[in-house]
Amino acid sequence: MHLIVHHWDTDGITSAALLIKALGMEGFTNMTAPIGEFRFDGRIWRVMDGVEKLYVLDFNVPGEVEKVKVPTLFIDHHTQPKIKNPLVKQVNPSLDGSYYPSCSLVVSEHFDTFNAWTALGVAGDIGEKAFELEFVGKLLKEEGISKEEALKLVELMDSNYIAMDRGAVEEAVMVLLENEIRELPDYEPWVKKAEAIRRAIEDALSVVEERNGFAFSRFRSPYNVISKVARRLVWGMKYRGAVVINEDFHGKAQLYFRVSPEVAEGFNMVNLIEGVRQLGANAGGKREVLGCICEKGKVEEVLQLIESQMGW
């Protein structure tokens, strides 16, 4: 049996579907981690004991795969160190200094398998900027998907992790594999989740404060909306960056820090991510993003570290 561990968002879901399609894979199990936590939990480690090969997609956990004892293909696009475990083959263009907008694109290039899922992964990670890339529009057009339908599909797929429904994230891979993509904008289980989440995002955007061109939003919600709120603030409302804090997320605190591409050029997010990890928070990210989950009392320390590195 093969085990696929993938990120919980659209890019992770589409990357898993692309891998399965490219390899004609049968006899597999796909799993995601506890949503919001960059680690393998006991459930994943237990399944891993009996697998022939492990695939890790769009999930920035190099420290975890250093510990695996089965042959592993690790495909990603996030900023991360070179993995030393000899059982792990690491495919990540960022190791050579190349920026890729999504893991779905890395998977597609690696296996020479491109379709609308590739484009949806890109749209999931960089939003409307994806449509500035010629190949995105081309792949969608080939399957009769408009820009509006693509963005809706991203919203619907992401609704599974935002609703903290780990099982639905894992099922979403099979939904992609077993259904025509043109039918999925009306897939009822996703539509209902998305409607409730839209209301939660609007509530978070209603409490934004601004400082030096950066947006700050603090709220409480059972939905995992911090990344969506930050994207709206930076991509849609054109803030230089955004700090979004969910102060009570199922008993813990979440913090998400996103900066615009212009700010990212002069800022070392890798150092900040490492600094946050040293504070004891579970953190990950890439060139423009830091996300973490921590105990409620730790979030102010994380915020202070961001403020000190940004010179606020």
C-alpha positions as CSV (number, residue, x, y, z in Angstrom):
1,M,0.0,0.0,0.0
2,H,1.1,3.6,-0.7
3,L,0.4,6.4,1.7
4,I,-0.1,10.0,0.5
5,V,0.1,12.8,3.1
6,H,-1.0,16.1,1.7
7,H,-1.7,19.6,2.8
8,W,-5.4,20.3,3.6
9,D,-6.0,23.2,1.1
10,T,-6.8,23.2,-2.6
11,D,-3.2,22.9,-3.6
12,G,-2.6,19.9,-1.4
13,I,-5.8,18.2,-2.6
14,T,-5.2,18.8,-6.3
15,S,-1.5,17.7,-5.9
16,A,-2.6,14.4,-4.4
17,A,-5.1,13.8,-7.3
18,L,-2.5,14.7,-9.9
19,L,0.0,12.2,-8.3
20,I,-2.6,9.4,-8.2
21,K,-3.6,10.1,-11.8
22,A,0.0,10.3,-13.1
23,L,1.0,7.0,-11.5
24,G,-2.3,5.2,-12.2
25,M,-2.1,4.5,-8.5
26,E,-4.2,1.8,-6.9
27,G,-4.1,0.5,-3.3
28,F,-3.4,3.9,-1.7
29,T,-4.5,5.8,1.4
30,N,-4.5,9.6,1.4
31,M,-4.4,11.5,4.6
32,T,-4.0,15.0,5.9
33,A,-2.5,16.1,9.2
34,P,-4.5,17.7,12.1
35,I,-5.7,20.8,10.3
36,G,-3.6,23.8,11.2
37,E,-0.7,21.7,12.6
38,F,2.5,21.1,10.6
39,R,3.2,17.6,12.0
40,F,2.5,13.9,11.6
41,D,0.2,12.8,14.3
42,G,-0.2,9.3,15.8
43,R,-2.8,8.4,13.2
44,I,-0.4,9.0,10.3
45,W,2.5,7.3,12.0
46,R,0.4,4.2,12.7
47,V,-0.6,3.9,9.1
48,M,2.9,4.6,7.9
49,D,4.1,1.4,9.7
50,G,2.6,-0.8,7.0
51,V,3.2,1.1,3.8
52,E,5.5,0.3,0.8
53,K,6.1,4.0,0.0
54,L,5.2,7.4,1.4
55,Y,4.4,10.5,-0.6
56,V,4.3,13.9,1.1
57,L,2.8,16.7,-1.0
58,D,2.6,20.5,-0.3
59,F,3.2,19.9,3.4
60,N,6.2,21.8,4.8
61,V,7.4,19.3,7.4
62,P,11.1,18.5,6.6
63,G,11.7,17.7,10.2
64,E,9.0,15.0,10.2
65,V,10.3,13.2,7.1
66,E,13.8,13.2,8.5
67,K,12.4,10.5,10.9
68,V,10.6,8.3,8.4
69,K,11.8,4.7,7.8
70,V,10.1,4.0,4.4
71,P,11.0,5.2,0.9
72,T,9.5,8.6,0.5
73,L,8.9,11.1,-2.3
74,F,8.6,14.6,-0.9
75,I,7.2,17.2,-3.3
76,D,6.8,20.8,-2.3
77,H,7.3,24.4,-3.2
78,H,7.7,26.0,0.2
79,T,10.9,27.4,1.6
80,Q,12.7,24.6,3.5
81,P,16.1,23.1,4.1
82,K,17.6,20.1,2.3
83,I,16.4,16.9,3.7
84,K,19.2,14.5,4.8
85,N,17.3,11.3,5.3
86,P,18.6,9.0,2.5
87,L,15.2,7.3,2.2
88,V,13.7,10.6,1.1
89,K,13.7,12.0,-2.5
90,Q,13.0,15.7,-2.2
91,V,11.6,17.5,-5.2
92,N,11.4,21.3,-4.5
93,P,12.4,24.0,-7.0
94,S,12.9,26.4,-4.1
95,L,16.1,24.5,-3.1
96,D,17.6,26.0,-6.3
97,G,16.2,29.4,-5.7
98,S,13.2,29.0,-8.1
99,Y,9.8,30.3,-7.1
100,Y,6.8,28.1,-8.0
101,P,3.3,29.3,-7.2
102,S,2.0,25.9,-6.2
103,C,2.9,22.4,-5.5
104,S,0.4,21.2,-8.1
105,L,2.7,22.8,-10.7
106,V,5.7,21.0,-9.3
107,V,3.8,17.7,-9.4
108,S,2.6,18.3,-12.9
109,E,6.1,19.1,-14.2
110,H,7.7,16.2,-12.4
111,F,5.3,13.7,-13.8
112,D,4.4,15.6,-17.0
113,T,0.7,15.5,-16.1
114,F,-1.2,18.7,-16.6
115,N,-4.9,19.4,-16.4
116,A,-7.4,21.8,-14.7
117,W,-6.3,20.5,-11.3
118,T,-2.9,22.0,-11.9
119,A,-4.4,25.4,-12.5
120,L,-6.8,25.1,-9.5
121,G,-3.8,24.4,-7.2
122,V,-2.1,27.6,-8.5
123,A,-5.4,29.6,-8.0
124,G,-5.7,28.1,-4.5
125,D,-2.3,29.4,-3.4
126,I,-2.0,32.8,-5.2
127,G,-5.6,33.7,-5.9
128,E,-6.5,35.9,-8.9
129,K,-2.8,36.5,-9.7
130,A,-2.9,32.9,-11.1
131,F,-4.8,34.2,-14.1
132,E,-1.8,36.3,-15.1
133,L,0.0,33.1,-15.9
134,E,-0.9,32.0,-19.4
135,F,-0.8,28.2,-18.7
136,V,-3.5,28.6,-16.0
137,G,-6.1,30.0,-18.4
138,K,-5.1,27.5,-21.1
139,L,-5.6,24.5,-18.8
140,L,-8.9,25.7,-17.5
141,K,-10.2,26.5,-21.0
142,E,-9.3,23.0,-22.2
143,E,-11.8,21.6,-19.7
144,G,-14.4,24.4,-20.1
145,I,-13.8,26.0,-16.8
146,S,-14.1,29.8,-16.5
147,K,-12.1,32.0,-14.1
148,E,-15.2,32.5,-12.0
149,E,-15.9,28.8,-11.8
150,A,-12.2,28.1,-10.9
151,L,-12.3,30.6,-8.0
152,K,-15.5,29.1,-6.8
153,L,-14.0,25.6,-6.9
154,V,-11.1,26.8,-4.8
155,E,-13.5,28.3,-2.3
156,L,-15.5,25.0,-2.2
157,M,-12.5,22.8,-1.7
158,D,-11.0,25.0,0.9
159,S,-14.3,25.0,2.8
160,N,-13.4,21.5,4.0
161,Y,-10.3,22.5,6.0
162,I,-11.8,25.8,7.0
163,A,-14.6,23.9,8.6
164,M,-12.0,21.8,10.4
165,D,-13.4,18.6,8.7
166,R,-10.3,16.5,8.3
167,G,-12.3,13.5,6.9
168,A,-13.8,15.8,4.2
169,V,-10.4,17.0,3.2
170,E,-9.3,13.5,2.6
171,E,-12.5,12.6,0.8
172,A,-12.1,15.6,-1.5
173,V,-9.3,13.8,-3.3
174,M,-11.7,11.1,-4.3
175,V,-14.4,13.6,-5.2
176,L,-12.0,15.1,-7.7
177,L,-11.0,11.7,-9.1
178,E,-14.5,10.3,-9.4
179,N,-16.4,13.3,-10.7
180,E,-16.4,15.6,-13.8
181,I,-14.9,18.9,-12.8
182,R,-17.7,20.8,-14.5
183,E,-20.2,19.2,-12.0
184,L,-18.3,20.2,-8.8
185,P,-19.3,23.9,-8.4
186,D,-22.7,22.5,-7.4
187,Y,-21.4,19.8,-5.1
188,E,-23.8,20.3,-2.2
189,P,-21.7,19.2,0.8
190,W,-19.0,21.8,-0.2
191,V,-21.6,24.5,-1.0
192,K,-23.2,24.4,2.5
193,K,-19.8,24.7,4.2
194,A,-18.7,27.6,2.0
195,E,-21.8,29.7,2.7
196,A,-21.2,29.5,6.5
197,I,-17.5,30.4,6.1
198,R,-18.3,33.4,4.0
199,R,-20.2,34.9,6.9
200,A,-17.3,34.2,9.3
201,I,-14.7,36.0,6.9
202,E,-16.9,39.1,6.6
203,D,-17.1,39.2,10.4
204,A,-13.3,39.1,10.7
205,L,-12.9,41.8,8.0
206,S,-15.2,44.1,10.0
207,V,-12.7,44.5,12.9
208,V,-9.6,45.5,11.0
209,E,-7.2,48.1,12.2
210,E,-4.4,49.7,10.1
211,R,-0.8,50.5,11.1
212,N,1.8,51.7,8.6
213,G,-0.1,50.2,5.7
214,F,-0.4,46.8,7.5
215,A,-3.8,45.4,8.5
216,F,-4.4,43.8,11.9
217,S,-7.5,41.7,12.6
218,R,-8.2,39.9,15.9
219,F,-11.3,37.8,16.4
220,R,-12.6,34.4,17.7
221,S,-14.0,31.7,15.4
222,P,-14.3,27.9,15.2
223,Y,-13.5,28.2,11.5
224,N,-10.0,28.2,10.1
225,V,-10.3,31.4,8.2
226,I,-7.1,33.2,9.1
227,S,-5.4,32.6,5.7
228,K,-8.5,33.6,3.8
229,V,-8.8,36.8,5.8
230,A,-5.1,37.7,5.2
231,R,-5.4,37.1,1.5
232,R,-8.4,39.3,1.2
233,L,-6.6,42.1,3.1
234,V,-3.4,41.8,1.0
235,W,-4.6,40.7,-2.4
236,G,-8.0,42.3,-2.4
237,M,-7.7,45.4,-0.2
238,K,-4.1,46.0,-1.1
239,Y,-2.6,46.3,2.3
240,R,1.2,46.0,2.4
241,G,0.7,43.0,4.8
242,A,-1.7,41.6,7.3
243,V,-1.4,40.0,10.7
244,V,-4.5,38.0,11.5
245,I,-5.1,36.4,14.9
246,N,-7.8,34.0,15.9
247,E,-7.6,34.2,19.7
248,D,-9.7,31.1,20.5
249,F,-9.5,28.4,17.8
250,H,-10.7,25.2,19.4
251,G,-8.8,26.1,22.6
252,K,-5.6,27.4,20.9
253,A,-4.5,30.6,19.2
254,Q,-3.7,31.0,15.5
255,L,-1.6,33.7,13.9
256,Y,-1.1,34.2,10.1
257,F,1.2,36.8,8.7
258,R,1.2,37.6,5.0
259,V,3.1,40.3,3.2
260,S,2.8,41.7,-0.3
261,P,5.3,40.5,-3.0
262,E,6.9,44.0,-2.8
263,V,7.5,43.7,1.0
264,A,8.6,40.1,0.6
265,E,11.5,41.1,-1.6
266,G,13.2,43.0,1.2
267,F,12.3,40.6,4.1
268,N,13.6,37.2,5.2
269,M,10.6,35.2,6.1
270,V,12.7,32.1,6.7
271,N,14.4,33.7,9.6
272,L,11.1,34.8,11.1
273,I,9.6,31.3,10.8
274,E,12.6,29.8,12.5
275,G,12.4,32.4,15.3
276,V,8.7,31.6,15.8
277,R,9.5,27.9,16.1
278,Q,12.1,28.6,18.7
279,L,9.4,30.3,20.8
280,G,7.7,26.9,20.9
281,A,5.0,27.6,18.3
282,N,4.1,25.1,15.5
283,A,5.0,27.2,12.5
284,G,5.5,27.0,8.8
285,G,5.3,29.1,5.7
286,K,7.0,30.4,2.5
287,R,8.4,33.6,1.0
288,E,5.4,35.7,1.7
289,V,3.7,33.8,4.5
290,L,4.1,32.7,8.1
291,G,1.4,30.6,9.8
292,C,1.4,29.2,13.3
293,I,-0.7,27.6,16.0
294,C,0.2,27.9,19.6
295,E,-1.1,28.1,23.1
296,K,-3.2,31.2,23.8
297,G,-0.5,32.7,26.1
298,K,2.2,32.4,23.4
299,V,0.5,34.4,20.7
300,E,1.6,37.7,22.1
301,E,5.3,36.6,22.0
302,V,4.9,35.6,18.4
303,L,3.3,39.0,17.6
304,Q,6.2,40.8,19.4
305,L,8.8,38.9,17.4
306,I,7.0,39.9,14.1
307,E,6.8,43.5,15.2
308,S,10.5,43.6,16.1
309,Q,11.7,42.1,12.8
310,M,9.4,44.4,10.9
311,G,10.7,47.4,12.8
312,W,7.2,48.5,13.9
